[in-house]
Amino acid sequence: MKFIVFGEDWASHPSSTQHLFSELAKQHEVHWINSIGMRKPSAKFHDIKRMLSKLKQLFRQSKTAAIATPNNMTVYKLPVLPWHDNRLIRCFNRWIFSRYLAPSTCSEPIMYWLSVPTAHYLFDKKTTDKLIYYCGDDFSALAGVDAKLVAPFEQQLINSADLIYVISELLLAKMPATKTKMLTHGVSYELFTSDVEKADEIQTIKEPIIGFYGSINAWLDIALLTALVAARPHYQLVLIGDIVTPVTQLLQFKNVTHIGAVSHDRLVSFSAHWDVSILPFVNNEQIKACDPLKLKEYLATGKPIVATDFPAVSNYTPHIFIAHSSHDFINKVDEALSLTQPQLTLLNSVQKNLAKAHSWQAKALIVNEDLLRLNPPH
């Protein structure tokens, strides 16, 4: 099969689409289109900086990708413009797409895979082609997305898709039942169960380490984390990731360590060596629709997990400490740290087995089988 994939920037942080196509590209030809954007830039500094970064990408070699680029994959940086609601801009963007891809791909069936709904208008789908919508987020509630801009493109995509994948029950309920399937996120199982040395950045920490990695964003419950470190000064909270929300008060505590974002392959050198992994999310629409990649990664490392109460963790209730308030969260961290060695050993084994069933290889196999049924060989 031949895929044209509209996803995130390949050289950025690993996404579920990138993980999937790292596997699918072992058997299929893949043309990956870097993000065409889901918001119109404003005059704000962040948007100007991002626009300049995208322009620079067009004229330079990519940095080392967070996931290695497979041999069967070609990555494209299309000079499209993000004002997708403008008719003239859409015409220009379609012309750009045709210049890069249409002449070389028109003679055989194509599997169009869209993780970015705004790409829907860029191509003309032949009767032999198939269109797959991979819905990994609730775009009406996702931070950094222009929901008003994306909504009409997403509705057109839902209507015309041959198959829709979603990652949560909330998203499943919003899609046509006849052509929608659940495909929850997976894990790089071999990586997160590997025997690695402790990261240098946490070598000298002697206190019990309560760890989190990922974007330090508005969906984190900063008030909860502040309550935790204030109530338990003998625990060390380690946060790994870029800070994009105000956390000055939290970082003032001596038992809080912030480490900037690290490469995906280094995450296990932290999470396999701290004492408790945490998912301290607020209860908003974005979190209700999410299936955090780090959940399966935390499971694979086998360390106790403490989470706030949101839908994605409910399937693992017997194996995750789920808290229903800040006070309960602190108590659950205490409970996790009080587990005996036999209890920890059993929990480690159970969590690894749960994670193994969700390897990216297993997810790619499901997709392969679905698409063969959708487009059987002649």
C-alpha positions in Angstrom: 0.0 0.0 0.0 1.0 3.6 -0.6 0.3 6.2 2.1 0.1 10.0 2.0 0.1 11.1 5.7 -0.8 14.5 7.0 0.6 14.6 10.5 2.8 16.7 12.8 6.3 17.8 11.9 8.3 14.6 11.7 11.4 16.0 13.5 9.3 17.2 16.4 8.3 15.3 19.6 7.0 11.8 18.9 3.3 11.5 18.3 1.1 8.5 18.0 0.9 9.0 14.2 4.7 9.0 14.0 5.0 5.8 16.1 2.4 4.1 14.0 4.1 4.9 10.7 7.5 4.0 12.0 6.0 0.5 12.0 3.8 0.7 8.9 6.7 2.1 6.8 8.4 -1.3 7.3 5.9 -2.8 4.8 4.5 0.2 2.9 5.6 3.3 1.0 4.9 6.4 3.1 4.9 10.0 2.0 4.8 12.1 5.2 3.6 15.7 5.0 4.8 17.9 7.9 2.1 19.9 9.7 0.1 22.3 7.5 -1.3 24.1 10.6 -4.6 24.2 12.5 -4.6 27.8 13.5 -4.1 31.2 11.9 -1.1 33.0 13.2 -1.6 36.2 15.1 0.8 39.1 15.8 1.8 37.5 19.1 5.5 36.8 19.7 4.9 33.0 19.9 3.1 32.8 16.6 5.7 35.0 14.8 8.5 32.8 16.2 6.7 29.7 15.0 6.1 31.2 11.5 9.8 32.0 11.3 10.7 28.5 12.4 8.5 27.0 9.8 10.1 29.2 7.1 13.6 28.1 8.2 12.6 24.4 8.0 12.0 24.9 4.2 15.6 25.8 3.6 17.6 23.6 5.9 18.2 20.0 6.8 16.1 18.5 9.6 17.6 18.0 13.0 17.9 14.4 14.2 14.3 13.3 14.4 12.7 12.2 17.7 12.0 9.0 15.8 14.3 7.8 13.1 12.9 8.3 9.6 12.2 4.8 8.0 13.8 3.9 4.7 10.4 3.7 3.0 9.4 7.2 4.1 9.8 10.5 2.3 9.2 13.6 4.5 7.9 16.8 2.8 7.9 20.4 4.1 5.3 22.0 2.0 5.4 25.9 1.8 1.6 26.1 2.4 -0.1 29.0 4.2 -2.1 28.4 7.3 -5.1 30.7 6.4 -7.2 27.7 5.4 -10.5 29.5 5.5 -9.4 31.9 2.7 -10.5 30.6 -0.8 -7.4 32.0 -2.6 -5.1 30.6 0.0 -6.7 27.2 -0.5 -6.2 27.4 -4.2 -2.5 28.2 -3.6 -2.1 25.4 -1.1 -3.7 22.9 -3.5 -1.3 24.0 -6.2 1.7 23.6 -3.9 0.5 20.1 -2.9 0.1 19.1 -6.6 3.6 20.4 -7.4 5.1 18.1 -4.7 3.0 15.0 -4.9 0.2 14.7 -7.4 2.3 13.9 -10.5 4.1 11.0 -8.9 1.1 9.4 -7.1 -1.8 9.6 -9.6 -1.3 6.1 -11.2 -2.1 3.9 -8.2 -4.5 3.7 -5.3 -3.5 5.9 -2.3 -4.3 5.6 1.4 -4.8 9.2 2.6 -4.2 9.3 6.3 -5.2 12.6 8.0 -4.4 13.4 11.6 -4.7 17.1 10.6 -8.3 17.9 9.4 -7.3 21.1 7.6 -5.6 19.0 5.0 -8.9 17.7 3.7 -9.2 20.1 0.8 -5.6 19.7 -0.6 -6.2 16.7 -2.8 -8.7 15.1 -5.1 -9.5 11.5 -4.0 -9.9 9.0 -6.8 -12.5 6.3 -6.5 -9.8 3.7 -5.9 -8.2 5.8 -3.1 -9.2 5.5 0.6 -9.4 8.2 3.2 -8.7 7.5 6.9 -9.2 10.1 9.6 -7.1 9.4 12.7 -8.7 11.5 15.4 -6.3 11.7 18.3 -7.8 14.8 20.0 -11.0 16.7 20.6 -10.0 19.7 18.4 -12.9 21.8 19.8 -11.1 21.8 23.2 -7.4 21.3 22.2 -5.0 24.0 23.4 -3.2 25.7 20.5 -5.8 24.9 17.9 -8.2 27.3 16.3 -11.4 25.3 16.8 -13.5 27.7 14.7 -11.1 27.3 11.8 -10.8 23.5 12.1 -14.5 22.6 12.7 -15.8 22.8 9.1 -12.8 20.9 7.7 -13.2 18.2 10.3 -16.9 17.8 9.5 -16.1 17.4 5.8 -13.5 14.8 6.7 -15.8 12.9 8.9 -18.5 12.8 6.2 -16.1 11.7 3.4 -13.8 9.3 5.4 -13.9 5.6 4.6 -12.6 4.8 8.1 -12.2 6.8 11.3 -9.9 5.9 14.2 -10.4 7.5 17.6 -8.4 7.1 20.8 -11.2 7.5 23.4 -14.8 6.7 24.2 -15.7 10.4 24.2 -14.4 10.8 20.6 -16.1 7.5 19.6 -19.5 8.8 20.7 -19.0 11.8 18.4 -18.4 9.8 15.2 -20.6 7.8 12.8 -20.8 4.3 14.4 -20.7 2.5 11.0 -17.2 3.5 10.1 -15.5 4.3 13.4 -13.1 2.1 15.4 -11.2 2.6 18.6 -7.4 2.6 18.3 -5.9 3.6 21.6 -2.3 4.8 21.8 0.5 2.3 22.0 4.0 2.2 23.5 7.6 1.6 22.3 7.7 -1.5 24.5 11.3 -2.5 24.0 12.5 1.0 24.8 10.5 1.5 28.0 11.3 -2.0 29.4 15.0 -1.7 28.6 17.7 -1.8 31.3 19.2 1.7 31.2 21.3 3.6 33.6 19.9 6.4 35.7 19.9 9.8 34.1 22.7 12.1 35.2 20.2 14.8 36.0 18.7 12.8 38.9 21.8 10.9 40.1 22.3 13.1 43.2 18.7 13.1 44.4 18.4 11.1 47.6 14.7 11.7 48.4 11.9 9.6 46.9 11.3 11.0 43.4 7.8 11.8 42.2 8.1 12.2 38.4 6.3 13.6 35.4 7.4 14.2 31.9 5.6 16.1 29.1 4.6 19.6 28.3 4.1 21.6 31.5 0.9 23.2 30.2 -2.4 24.5 31.4 -3.8 20.9 31.5 -1.6 20.1 34.5 -3.1 20.7 37.9 -0.5 23.1 39.2 -2.4 23.8 42.4 -2.4 20.1 43.1 1.3 19.8 42.6 1.9 22.8 44.8 -0.1 21.2 47.5 1.9 18.0 47.2 5.3 19.6 47.5 4.2 21.8 50.3 2.7 18.9 52.3 5.6 16.5 51.6 8.9 18.4 51.7 10.8 15.1 52.0 9.6 14.1 48.5 11.3 15.4 45.4 9.0 16.4 42.5 10.8 16.1 39.1 9.2 17.7 36.1 10.6 17.1 32.7 9.5 19.2 29.7 9.0 22.7 28.3 7.2 25.2 30.5 4.3 26.9 28.7 2.1 27.9 31.6 3.0 30.0 34.7 4.6 27.8 37.4 6.8 30.3 39.2 5.2 29.6 42.6 5.7 25.8 42.2 9.3 26.1 41.2 10.1 28.2 44.3 9.9 25.0 46.4 13.3 23.5 47.1 11.9 20.0 46.6 11.0 20.7 43.0 13.4 20.0 40.1 12.6 21.2 36.6 14.5 19.6 33.7 14.0 20.8 30.1 12.5 18.6 27.5 14.7 15.6 26.7 14.8 13.3 23.7 12.2 10.5 23.6 14.8 7.7 23.9 16.1 9.2 27.2 12.8 9.3 29.0 13.1 5.8 30.3 16.4 6.7 32.0 14.3 8.9 34.3 11.0 7.1 34.6 12.6 3.7 35.3 14.6 5.1 38.2 12.2 7.4 40.0 9.8 6.0 42.6 6.3 7.1 41.5 5.1 8.3 38.1 2.2 10.8 38.1 -0.5 12.0 35.8 -1.8 15.2 37.6 -4.3 16.4 35.0 -7.1 18.9 35.4 -10.6 17.7 34.6 -11.3 19.5 31.3 -12.8 18.5 27.9 -9.3 18.1 26.4 -8.3 15.6 29.1 -11.6 13.8 29.0 -10.9 13.0 25.3 -7.2 12.2 25.6 -5.2 8.9 25.8 -1.8 10.1 27.0 1.1 8.4 25.4 2.9 8.6 28.7 0.3 6.4 30.4 1.4 3.3 28.4 5.0 4.3 28.8 4.7 4.6 32.5 3.0 1.2 32.6 5.9 -0.3 30.7 8.5 1.0 33.1 6.6 -0.8 35.9 6.7 2.0 38.5 3.6 2.8 40.7 1.4 5.4 38.9 -0.7 8.0 40.7 -3.3 9.8 38.6 -6.2 12.2 38.9 -9.5 10.8 37.8 -10.0 11.0 34.0 -11.4 8.5 31.5 -8.2 7.1 30.0 -7.0 5.7 33.4 -10.3 4.1 34.3 -9.5 0.9 32.3 -6.5 0.4 34.6 -8.2 1.0 37.9 -6.8 -2.1 39.8 -3.3 -1.2 38.7 -3.2 2.6 39.1 -3.7 4.8 42.1 -6.5 7.1 41.1 -7.2 10.1 43.2 -10.4 12.2 43.5 -9.0 15.3 45.3 -5.7 17.0 46.1 -5.7 15.5 49.6 -6.5 12.1 48.1 -3.7 12.5 45.5 -1.1 13.2 48.3 -2.4 10.1 50.2 -2.2 8.0 47.1 1.5 9.0 46.6 2.1 8.0 50.2 0.5 4.6 49.5 2.5 4.1 46.4 5.7 4.8 48.3 4.7 2.4 51.1 4.4 -0.7 48.8 6.6 -3.6 50.0 9.2 -5.1 47.6 6.9 -8.2 46.8 4.1 -5.8 46.0 6.3 -3.7 43.8 7.6 -6.8 42.0 4.1 -8.0 41.3 2.9 -4.5 40.2 5.9 -4.2 37.9 5.1 -7.6 36.2 1.4 -6.8 35.8 2.0 -3.3 34.4 4.6 -4.6 31.9 2.2 -7.3 30.7 -0.5 -4.7 30.2 1.8 -2.5 28.2 3.0 -5.3 26.0 -0.4 -5.8 24.6 -0.3 -2.2 23.4 3.0 -2.2 21.6 3.2 -0.1 18.5 3.8 -3.3 16.5 0.5 -4.6 17.8 -1.3 -1.3 16.8 0.3 -1.4 13.3 -0.9 -5.0 12.8 -4.5 -3.9 13.6 -4.3 -1.1 11.1 -2.8 -3.3 8.5 -5.6 -5.8 8.9 -8.3 -3.1 8.8 -6.9 -1.5 5.7 -6.6 -4.8 3.8 -10.3 -5.4 4.5 -11.0 -1.8 3.3 -8.9 -2.2 0.2 -8.4 -5.9 -0.6 -5.7 -6.8 -3.1 -7.0 -7.8 -6.6 
